[in-house]
Amino acid sequence: MGPLLELFSGLGAAGLAWGGPVAAAVDQSAAANETYALNHGHAPLAWNLAAVREAQLAAFVAPRWWLSPPCQPYTVRGASRDREDPRARALLHLLPLVARLRPEVVAMENVPGFVPSQSRGELRAALIAAGYSLHERLLCPSTLGVPMRRQRYYLVARSDTGEPHRSDFSTPLARSPTRALAGHLDPHPASVLFLPEATVRGFGYSADLVDEADPDAIVNCFTSAYGRSPLRAGSYLRDRAGVRRFSPEEVLRLLGFPEGYRFPEAMPTATRWELAGNSLAIPAVRAILAEAGVAGPPET
């Protein structure tokens, strides 16, 4: 189908999920771009997508676009300012460019709070006016057997298909058996991940604790605040040695990143958690693309 233009590229999860060549990746995070370059062999462009020009995007001749715009304007933890949040400007700036450049496929991901937003209304209106057929869904990777809850909004827009618009917010995918959490864990977790007993007692019943030995254990969504915020940023693990945080590498495994994907050696753990928490669940992206009929085998 041609190369992918990966906008708000982060760690490059969209390219890994979609397969095939990537024409270019764009992100303003220096830490994300350093990690991306280490694993993908080319560095993203550090462009401000709220001011990118049509000619800059047209130069890539990419028929597939992926967008993972900032979620903070739509999150429960945020101020929920929607299109008035400065971080929504990039997405809104891109809408007329999509309509004029008309890539064959435009796909994106965001938090569930994006569904009732004005930004989504403007996104839908722009894509429909440009002749795209829309497929929207809320999907959690736990439905696919991943032992992690991370429900997200997904959109796949295809040009000139003539198909009806589908918003599958109430029709679930068939559920797969949950895979064991133990298969995603480090064999020798670092000692710095373990919490002092006094800290564990201080959490009381507020923290989400999962047991390594529980075959049905499912962790809660890891966010970019994991490691800084003790609550509502992700789960903690109880094993034979105590209670600990999940390592950034364990979070990547739960998100479906391949073995061998790595962070720069000198990168602080807090930054690794932030990057992982901002990334995509690769199995969910693959499932959405396949359901929308735009995913094929990776190109060689």
Backbone hydrogen bonds in HBPLUS format (Angstrom, degrees):
<---DONOR---> <-ACCEPTOR-->    atom                        ^
c    i                          cat <-CA-CA->   ^        H-A-AA   ^      H-
h    n   atom  resd res      DA  || num        DHA   H-A  angle D-A-AA Bond
n    s   type  num  typ     dist DA aas  dist angle  dist       angle   num
A0004-LEU N   A0021-PRO O   3.04 MM  17  6.40 151.6  2.12 135.1 142.2     1
A0023-ALA N   A0004-LEU O   2.73 MM  19  5.50 139.7  1.89 132.4 146.0     2
A0005-LEU N   A0064-ARG O   2.76 MM  59  6.10 157.2  1.81 154.4 161.7     3
A0066-TRP N   A0005-LEU O   2.95 MM  61  6.30 159.0  1.99 163.1 161.6     4
A0006-GLU N   A0024-ALA O   2.95 MM  18  6.25 164.4  1.98 164.1 162.5     5
A0026-VAL N   A0006-GLU O   2.91 MM  20  6.36 149.1  2.01 164.2 164.2     6
A0007-LEU N   A0066-TRP O   2.85 MM  59  5.84 158.1  1.90 162.6 163.9     7
A0008-PHE N   A0026-VAL O   2.89 MM  18  5.67 122.2  2.23 144.2 160.9     8
A0009-SER N   A0026-VAL O   2.99 MM  17  5.66 161.0  2.03 135.9 141.3     9
A0012-GLY N   A0009-SER O   2.88 MM   3  5.32 159.6  1.92 144.9 144.3    10
A0016-LEU N   A0012-GLY O   3.24 MM   4  6.53 155.3  2.31 147.1 154.1    11
A0017-ALA N   A0013-ALA O   2.87 MM   4  6.09 151.2  1.95 149.2 157.2    12
A0018-TRP N   A0014-ALA O   2.86 MM   4  5.99 160.1  1.90 152.5 157.8    13
A0019-GLY N   A0015-GLY O   2.92 MM   4  5.73 159.7  1.96 143.0 148.9    14
A0045-LEU N   A0025-ALA O   2.77 MM  20  6.18 162.7  1.80 151.7 149.7    15
A0027-ASP N   A0045-LEU O   3.01 MM  18  6.28 153.6  2.08 149.7 157.6    16
A0033-ASN N   A0029-SER O   2.90 MM   4  6.09 161.0  1.94 150.7 156.4    17
A0034-GLU N   A0030-ALA O   2.95 MM   4  6.10 149.9  2.04 143.6 151.3    18
A0035-THR N   A0031-ALA O   3.10 MM   4  6.31 159.6  2.14 146.3 151.4    19
A0036-TYR N   A0032-ALA O   2.81 MM   4  5.99 160.3  1.85 151.9 158.2    20
A0037-ALA N   A0033-ASN O   2.96 MM   4  6.04 167.5  1.97 145.2 148.4    21
A0038-LEU N   A0034-GLU O   3.14 MM   4  6.29 151.7  2.23 140.5 147.9    22
A0039-ASN N   A0035-THR O   3.23 MM   4  6.46 146.1  2.35 146.3 153.9    23
A0039-ASN N   A0036-TYR O   3.12 MM   3  5.40 127.3  2.41 102.2 115.1    24
A0040-HIS N   A0036-TYR O   2.80 MM   4  5.79 151.3  1.88 162.0 170.7    25
A0041-GLY N   A0037-ALA O   3.11 MM   4  5.18 143.7  2.25 128.1 132.0    26
A0051-ALA N   A0048-ASN O   3.02 MM   3  5.69 164.2  2.04 119.2 123.6    27
A0056-GLN N   A0053-ARG O   3.07 MM   3  5.36 127.3  2.36 103.2 116.5    28
A0057-LEU N   A0053-ARG O   3.42 MM   4  6.88 153.9  2.49 152.9 158.6    29
A0058-ALA N   A0054-GLU O   2.90 MM   4  6.08 161.2  1.93 156.4 162.8    30
A0059-ALA N   A0055-ALA O   3.13 MM   4  6.08 141.0  2.29 139.3 146.2    31
A0060-PHE N   A0057-LEU O   3.24 MM   3  5.89 160.9  2.28 115.8 120.5    32
A0061-VAL N   A0058-ALA O   3.18 MM   3  5.68 154.8  2.25 116.0 122.5    33
A0104-GLU N   A0063-PRO O   2.83 MM  41  5.01 112.9  2.28 116.9 134.5    34
A0105-VAL N   A0063-PRO O   3.05 MM  42  6.46 158.8  2.10 163.2 168.3    35
A0065-TRP N   A0105-VAL O   2.93 MM  40  6.24 155.2  1.99 149.0 157.3    36
A0107-ALA N   A0065-TRP O   2.92 MM  42  6.27 159.4  1.97 152.0 158.4    37
A0067-LEU N   A0107-ALA O   2.83 MM  40  6.26 147.6  1.94 147.5 158.4    38
A0109-GLU N   A0067-LEU O   3.17 MM  42  6.75 139.1  2.35 155.7 167.3    39
A0074-TYR N   A0071-CYS O   2.85 MM   3  5.63 164.9  1.87 131.3 136.5    40
A0082-ASP N   A0073-PRO O   3.04 MM   9  4.75 153.5  2.11 138.0 134.1    41
A0084-GLU N   A0081-ARG O   3.02 MM   3  5.39 149.1  2.12 140.9 136.2    42
A0085-ASP N   A0082-ASP O   3.05 MM   3  5.71 164.6  2.08 120.8 125.7    43
A0088-ALA N   A0085-ASP O   2.88 MM   3  5.56 168.2  1.89 125.8 129.8    44
A0089-ARG N   A0086-PRO O   3.17 MM   3  5.51 162.4  2.21 109.8 115.3    45
A0092-LEU N   A0088-ALA O   3.24 MM   4  6.49 173.7  2.25 158.7 160.3    46
A0093-HIS N   A0089-ARG O   2.79 MM   4  5.90 148.7  1.88 150.5 159.6    47
A0094-LEU N   A0090-ALA O   3.06 MM   4  6.27 142.7  2.20 145.1 154.4    48
A0094-LEU N   A0091-LEU O   3.08 MM   3  5.20 126.1  2.38  97.9 111.8    49
A0097-LEU N   A0094-LEU O   3.03 MM   3  5.13 119.7  2.41 100.3 116.5    50
A0098-VAL N   A0094-LEU O   2.90 MM   4  6.18 153.9  1.97 161.7 169.4    51
A0099-ALA N   A0095-LEU O   3.13 MM   4  6.41 161.6  2.16 150.8 155.5    52
A0100-ARG N   A0096-PRO O   3.07 MM   4  6.25 143.0  2.21 138.2 147.0    53
A0101-LEU N   A0097-LEU O   2.86 MM   4  5.95 164.0  1.89 153.2 157.9    54
A0102-ARG N   A0098-VAL O   2.77 MM   4  5.41 149.7  1.86 145.7 152.5    55
A0159-SER N   A0104-GLU O   3.01 MM  55  5.28 155.1  2.07 153.5 154.7    56
A0106-VAL N   A0157-ALA O   2.92 MM  51  5.08 157.3  1.97 144.2 151.4    57
A0157-ALA N   A0106-VAL O   2.73 MM  51  5.08 162.6  1.76 153.6 159.6    58
A0108-MET N   A0155-LEU O   2.94 MM  47  5.27 150.7  2.03 142.0 148.1    59
A0155-LEU N   A0108-MET O   3.03 MM  47  5.27 156.1  2.09 146.4 147.1    60
A0110-ASN N   A0153-TYR O   2.96 MM  43  5.17 148.4  2.06 141.8 146.9    61
A0153-TYR N   A0110-ASN O   2.73 MM  43  5.17 159.1  1.77 150.8 155.7    62
A0114-PHE N   A0111-VAL O   2.95 MM   3  5.72 166.5  1.96 124.7 128.6    63
A0115-VAL N   A0112-PRO O   3.02 MM   3  5.76 157.9  2.07 122.4 127.4    64
A0117-SER N   A0114-PHE O   3.11 MM   3  5.16 158.4  2.16 109.7 115.9    65
A0121-GLY N   A0117-SER O   3.35 MM   4  6.66 156.3  2.41 137.0 143.2    66
A0122-GLU N   A0118-GLN O   2.93 MM   4  6.28 154.6  2.00 153.8 160.0    67
A0123-LEU N   A0119-SER O   2.86 MM   4  6.11 154.7  1.92 147.9 155.8    68
A0124-ARG N   A0120-ARG O   2.83 MM   4  6.05 172.5  1.83 161.0 161.3    69
A0125-ALA N   A0121-GLY O   3.03 MM   4  6.13 164.4  2.05 144.3 149.1    70
A0126-ALA N   A0122-GLU O   2.98 MM   4  6.07 160.4  2.02 147.1 152.0    71
A0127-LEU N   A0123-LEU O   3.03 MM   4  6.23 164.1  2.05 155.0 159.2    72
A0128-ILE N   A0124-ARG O   2.90 MM   4  5.99 169.0  1.91 158.7 161.9    73
A0129-ALA N   A0125-ALA O   3.01 MM   4  6.01 160.6  2.05 143.4 149.3    74
A0130-ALA N   A0126-ALA O   3.13 MM   4  6.23 135.6  2.33 134.3 145.4    75
A0130-ALA N   A0127-LEU O   3.17 MM   3  5.06 127.0  2.47  91.1 104.9    76
A0132-TYR N   A0127-LEU O   2.97 MM   5  5.39 165.0  1.99 151.6 148.5    77
A0131-GLY N   A0128-ILE O   3.02 MM   3  5.15 160.8  2.05 106.9 112.1    78
A0160-ASP N   A0131-GLY O   3.19 MM  29  5.89 160.3  2.23 145.9 150.8    79
A0133-SER N   A0158-ARG O   2.71 MM  25  5.23 161.5  1.75 155.4 158.4    80
A0158-ARG N   A0133-SER O   2.91 MM  25  5.23 160.2  1.95 149.4 152.9    81
A0166-ARG N   A0134-LEU O   2.80 MM  32  6.13 162.9  1.82 151.9 156.6    82
A0135-HIS N   A0156-VAL O   2.84 MM  21  5.13 139.4  2.01 142.2 155.2    83
A0156-VAL N   A0135-HIS O   2.82 MM  21  5.13 151.1  1.90 148.0 157.3    84
A0136-GLU N   A0166-ARG O   2.68 MM  30  6.03 160.9  1.72 156.6 163.6    85
A0168-ASP N   A0136-GLU O   2.81 MM  32  6.02 148.8  1.90 161.8 152.0    86
A0137-ARG N   A0154-TYR O   2.95 MM  17  5.32 153.3  2.03 146.8 151.2    87
A0154-TYR N   A0137-ARG O   2.78 MM  17  5.32 149.9  1.87 156.4 166.6    88
A0139-LEU N   A0152-ARG O   2.98 MM  13  5.63 157.5  2.03 154.2 159.9    89
A0152-ARG N   A0139-LEU O   3.03 MM  13  5.63 154.3  2.09 135.0 139.9    90
A0143-THR N   A0140-CYS O   2.99 MM   3  5.73 153.4  2.06 122.1 128.3    91
A0144-LEU N   A0141-PRO O   2.90 MM   3  5.15 138.7  2.07 104.0 116.0    92
A0146-VAL N   A0141-PRO O   3.16 MM   5  5.43 152.6  2.24 146.4 138.0    93
A0145-GLY N   A0142-SER O   3.15 MM   3  5.10 164.0  2.17 105.5 108.0    94
A0176-SER N   A0143-THR O   2.84 MM  33  6.03 160.5  1.88 152.6 159.2    95
A0179-ARG N   A0145-GLY O   2.80 MM  34  5.53 172.6  1.81 149.6 147.1    96
A0148-MET N   A0146-VAL O   2.72 MM   2  5.51 141.1  1.87 103.2  93.7    97
A0219-VAL N   A0147-PRO O   3.05 MM  72  6.22 165.9  2.07 130.3 125.8    98
A0149-ARG N   A0219-VAL O   2.80 MM  70  6.23 158.0  1.85 162.6 169.5    99
A0183-GLY N   A0180-ALA O   3.36 MM   3  5.90 149.3  2.46 109.0 115.3   100
A0184-HIS N   A0181-LEU O   2.88 MM   3  5.62 168.1  1.89 128.2 131.8   101
A0185-LEU N   A0182-ALA O   3.27 MM   3  5.41 170.8  2.28 111.4 113.9   102
A0193-LEU N   A0190-ALA O   3.13 MM   3  5.77 163.0  2.16 116.6 121.9   103
A0194-PHE N   A0191-SER O   3.15 MM   3  5.75 158.4  2.20 115.9 121.4   104
A0245-ARG N   A0193-LEU O   2.89 MM  52  5.21 160.0  1.93 139.8 141.8   105
A0195-LEU N   A0243-VAL O   2.85 MM  48  5.90 171.2  1.86 160.1 160.6   106
A0199-THR N   A0196-PRO O   2.97 MM   3  5.29 124.4  2.29 104.3 118.3   107
A0200-VAL N   A0196-PRO O   3.12 MM   4  6.55 156.9  2.18 152.8 159.3   108
A0201-ARG N   A0197-GLU O   2.94 MM   4  6.23 161.8  1.97 153.7 158.1   109
A0202-GLY N   A0198-ALA O   2.99 MM   4  6.15 145.3  2.11 137.9 147.6   110
A0203-PHE N   A0199-THR O   3.15 MM   4  6.49 132.8  2.39 143.2 154.4   111
A0203-PHE N   A0200-VAL O   3.18 MM   3  5.33 137.4  2.37  99.6 110.7   112
A0204-GLY N   A0201-ARG O   3.14 MM   3  5.48 136.9  2.33 104.0 114.7   113
A0206-SER N   A0203-PHE O   3.04 MM   3  5.60 161.7  2.07 136.1 137.7   114
A0236-TYR N   A0208-ASP O   2.83 MM  28  6.13 157.0  1.88 164.6 171.3   115
A0210-VAL N   A0236-TYR O   2.89 MM  26  6.24 160.3  1.93 160.1 165.2   116
A0238-ARG N   A0210-VAL O   2.79 MM  28  6.05 161.4  1.82 165.4 168.9   117
A0214-ASP N   A0211-ASP O   3.05 MM   3  5.33 159.0  2.09 111.0 117.7   118
A0212-GLU N   A0238-ARG O   3.00 MM  26  6.06 173.5  2.00 160.3 159.3   119
A0217-ALA N   A0214-ASP O   3.23 MM   3  5.28 166.3  2.25 113.4 113.4   120
A0223-THR N   A0233-ALA O   2.93 MM  10  5.10 156.4  1.98 140.2 138.4   121
A0226-TYR N   A0223-THR O   3.13 MM   3  5.61 167.3  2.14 117.6 119.6   122
A0228-ARG N   A0225-ALA O   2.90 MM   3  5.43 158.2  1.95 135.7 142.1   123
A0229-SER N   A0225-ALA O   2.93 MM   4  5.60 170.0  1.94 156.8 159.8   124
A0237-LEU N   A0244-ARG O   2.89 MM   7  5.37 166.4  1.90 161.3 163.0   125
A0244-ARG N   A0237-LEU O   2.87 MM   7  5.37 158.0  1.92 149.3 156.4   126
A0239-ASP N   A0242-GLY O   2.86 MM   3  5.47 163.9  1.88 167.7 168.3   127
A0242-GLY N   A0239-ASP O   3.16 MM   3  5.47 158.0  2.21 110.1 116.6   128
A0250-GLU N   A0247-SER O   3.05 MM   3  5.15 123.5  2.38  99.4 113.6   129
A0251-VAL N   A0247-SER O   3.08 MM   4  6.47 154.4  2.15 152.2 159.4   130
A0252-LEU N   A0248-PRO O   3.01 MM   4  6.33 154.3  2.08 145.5 152.1   131
A0253-ARG N   A0249-GLU O   3.06 MM   4  6.38 151.7  2.14 141.5 148.6   132
A0254-LEU N   A0250-GLU O   3.02 MM   4  6.33 158.5  2.07 149.4 154.8   133
A0255-LEU N   A0251-VAL O   2.97 MM   4  6.25 137.0  2.16 142.4 154.8   134
A0255-LEU N   A0252-LEU O   3.09 MM   3  4.94 125.3  2.41  91.2 105.9   135
A0257-PHE N   A0252-LEU O   3.00 MM   5  5.41 163.3  2.02 153.1 148.2   136
A0256-GLY N   A0253-ARG O   2.97 MM   3  5.04 154.9  2.03 102.6 110.6   137
A0282-ILE N   A0255-LEU O   2.77 MM  27  5.92 146.4  1.88 166.2 161.6   138
A0261-TYR N   A0258-PRO O   3.13 MM   3  5.86 159.6  2.18 137.1 138.9   139
A0267-MET N   A0264-PRO O   3.00 MM   3  5.41 162.6  2.03 117.7 123.3   140
A0271-THR N   A0268-PRO O   3.12 MM   3  5.40 123.0  2.46 102.3 115.6   141
A0272-ARG N   A0268-PRO O   3.11 MM   4  6.50 154.3  2.18 149.3 157.0   142
A0273-TRP N   A0269-THR O   2.91 MM   4  6.23 158.9  1.95 157.1 162.0   143
A0274-GLU N   A0270-ALA O   3.08 MM   4  6.30 157.3  2.13 142.0 148.2   144
A0275-LEU N   A0271-THR O   2.99 MM   4  6.23 161.3  2.02 152.0 156.0   145
A0276-ALA N   A0272-ARG O   2.95 MM   4  6.13 166.1  1.97 153.4 157.5   146
A0277-GLY N   A0273-TRP O   2.81 MM   4  5.92 162.1  1.84 151.8 157.4   147
A0278-ASN N   A0274-GLU O   3.13 MM   4  6.28 131.0  2.38 138.2 149.6   148
A0278-ASN N   A0275-LEU O   3.26 MM   3  5.24 136.4  2.47  94.5 106.0   149
A0279-SER N   A0276-ALA O   3.07 MM   3  5.19 163.0  2.10 109.5 114.3   150
A0284-ALA N   A0281-ALA O   3.07 MM   3  5.51 123.5  2.40 109.4 123.1   151
A0285-VAL N   A0281-ALA O   3.13 MM   4  6.49 158.4  2.18 154.9 161.6   152
A0286-ARG N   A0282-ILE O   3.00 MM   4  6.22 166.8  2.02 158.5 161.5   153
A0287-ALA N   A0283-PRO O   3.00 MM   4  6.16 154.9  2.07 141.8 148.7   154
A0288-ILE N   A0284-ALA O   2.98 MM   4  6.21 159.3  2.03 151.9 156.7   155
A0289-LEU N   A0285-VAL O   2.99 MM   4  6.19 168.3  2.00 157.2 160.1   156
A0290-ALA N   A0286-ARG O   2.95 MM   4  6.08 160.6  1.98 148.5 154.1   157
A0291-GLU N   A0287-ALA O   2.93 MM   4  6.08 158.4  1.98 145.8 152.0   158
A0292-ALA N   A0288-ILE O   2.97 MM   4  6.18 149.8  2.06 146.9 154.9   159
A0294-VAL N   A0289-LEU O   3.05 MM   5  5.50 166.8  2.07 156.2 154.7   160
A0293-GLY N   A0290-ALA O   3.05 MM   3  5.00 151.0  2.13  98.9 108.0   161
